[in-house]
Amino acid sequence: MRIEFVQGDISNQPEIEAVVNAANKELRTGGGVAGAIHRKAGSDLEEAGRPYAPLKPGEAVVTEGFGLPNKYVIHTLGPVYGVDEPSEELLGSCYRESLKRAEENDMKSVAFPLISTGAFGYPLEAGIRVALETVENYSSLSERLELVRFVIFSDEEFEVFRRIYESRS
């Protein structure tokens, strides 16, 4: 399994089978990542998420991609930092459970945003470390996944991600 990172828009990853939505517990349109994904996917995405709501922190579910260039959306609810505990374990579960849903659905590629590091207040560097550690640890268990891509939106977050990623090699 190859791990890569790019700067860009999570809702515009046409060569990836599934994008991960940093969802809210009701799987509704919101701000940030969820807003971008829902706007591009269309109203069918919110409707498809209804049967899975409310999602608990660390859980992940799969729906169709609808208007996105991706076949699937994997929705996961990250922990609110300082509220949902143990936050590190719950954040790791978001990545792990998303990867499990990808494998269960025979996906070969998945793209992640940085989960919980925006409005949910998870410290950026700590969140990146949990993300990389969890995905790297999972890679030895993976039977189907060929590519995991991290899609980082802002210049600042991209530079922090790049620094941490390169220091791990």
C-alpha positions in Angstrom: 0.0 0.0 0.0 1.4 3.4 -1.1 0.9 6.5 1.0 1.0 9.9 -0.6 -0.1 13.4 0.2 -1.2 16.3 -2.0 -2.5 19.8 -1.5 -5.9 20.3 -2.9 -9.7 19.8 -2.6 -10.9 16.5 -1.2 -14.0 16.8 -3.4 -11.9 16.8 -6.5 -9.9 13.5 -6.5 -11.2 11.8 -9.7 -8.7 9.0 -9.8 -9.6 7.9 -6.2 -12.3 5.3 -5.6 -13.5 6.7 -2.2 -13.1 10.0 -0.4 -13.4 10.2 3.4 -15.9 12.7 4.7 -15.0 14.3 8.1 -18.7 14.1 8.9 -20.9 15.5 11.6 -22.9 13.0 13.7 -26.1 13.4 11.6 -24.1 13.0 8.3 -25.6 16.3 7.1 -24.2 19.1 5.0 -21.9 21.2 7.2 -18.9 23.4 6.8 -15.3 22.5 5.9 -14.7 19.0 4.4 -18.3 17.9 4.9 -19.6 21.1 3.2 -17.3 20.7 0.2 -18.2 17.0 -0.2 -21.9 17.5 0.2 -22.0 20.5 -2.2 -20.3 18.5 -5.0 -22.2 15.2 -4.3 -25.6 16.8 -4.2 -28.6 16.3 -1.9 -28.7 12.5 -2.4 -25.6 12.2 -0.2 -27.4 13.6 2.8 -30.4 11.3 2.1 -28.1 8.3 1.8 -26.5 9.1 5.2 -29.8 9.3 7.2 -30.1 5.6 8.0 -26.6 5.7 9.6 -27.2 8.7 11.9 -26.3 9.4 14.5 -22.7 8.4 14.1 -20.5 8.0 17.1 -16.9 9.3 17.3 -14.5 6.8 15.7 -17.2 5.1 13.5 -17.2 4.9 9.7 -19.9 4.1 7.2 -20.0 4.0 3.4 -22.4 5.6 0.9 -22.4 6.1 -2.9 -20.5 9.1 -4.2 -23.4 10.5 -6.2 -22.2 13.8 -7.9 -18.6 13.3 -6.8 -16.0 11.9 -9.2 -15.7 9.0 -6.7 -17.7 5.8 -6.5 -17.9 6.0 -2.7 -17.9 8.3 0.3 -16.7 6.9 3.6 -18.1 9.0 6.4 -16.4 9.2 9.8 -17.0 11.2 12.9 -13.9 12.5 14.5 -13.6 13.4 18.1 -14.1 16.9 19.4 -10.8 17.6 21.1 -11.1 18.0 24.9 -14.7 16.6 24.8 -14.7 13.1 23.3 -12.2 10.9 25.1 -9.9 9.1 24.7 -9.4 11.5 21.8 -6.2 9.9 20.4 -7.8 6.4 20.3 -11.0 7.8 18.8 -9.1 9.7 16.1 -7.1 6.6 15.3 -10.3 4.6 15.0 -11.6 7.1 12.4 -8.7 6.2 10.1 -8.7 2.5 10.9 -12.5 2.0 10.5 -12.4 4.0 7.3 -9.7 1.7 5.9 -11.7 -1.3 7.0 -14.8 -0.1 5.2 -12.7 0.5 2.1 -11.4 -3.1 2.2 -14.9 -4.5 2.9 -16.1 -2.8 -0.3 -13.1 -4.0 -2.4 -11.7 -0.5 -2.9 -8.1 0.0 -4.0 -7.8 3.7 -3.3 -9.0 6.1 -0.7 -8.3 9.8 0.1 -8.4 11.3 3.6 -8.7 14.9 4.7 -7.2 15.7 8.1 -9.9 14.6 10.5 -10.8 16.7 13.6 -8.0 19.2 13.1 -10.4 22.0 12.0 -13.6 22.9 13.8 -13.2 20.0 16.2 -10.0 21.5 17.6 -7.6 18.6 17.5 -4.0 20.0 17.5 -2.7 19.8 14.0 0.7 18.1 14.6 -0.8 15.6 17.0 -3.6 14.9 14.5 -1.2 14.3 11.6 0.9 12.0 13.7 -2.1 9.9 14.7 -3.2 9.8 11.0 0.2 8.7 9.7 0.8 6.2 12.4 -2.6 4.6 12.1 -2.4 4.3 8.3 1.2 3.0 8.3 0.3 0.4 10.9 -2.8 -0.7 8.9 -0.8 -1.0 5.7 0.7 -4.3 6.8 -2.8 -5.7 7.3 -4.2 -4.5 4.1 -5.1 -7.0 1.4 -6.7 -4.8 -1.2 -5.8 -1.2 -0.8 -3.1 0.0 -3.1 -3.1 3.8 -2.4 -4.0 6.0 0.5 -3.8 9.7 -0.2 -4.0 12.5 2.3 -5.5 15.7 0.8 -4.5 18.8 2.7 -6.3 22.0 1.9 -4.3 24.9 3.3 -0.7 25.9 2.6 0.2 26.0 6.3 -1.3 22.5 7.0 0.4 21.1 3.9 3.8 22.3 5.0 3.3 20.9 8.5 2.2 17.6 7.1 5.1 17.5 4.7 7.6 18.2 7.5 6.1 15.5 9.8 5.8 12.9 6.9 9.4 13.5 5.8 10.8 13.3 9.3 9.3 9.8 9.7 11.1 8.3 6.7 
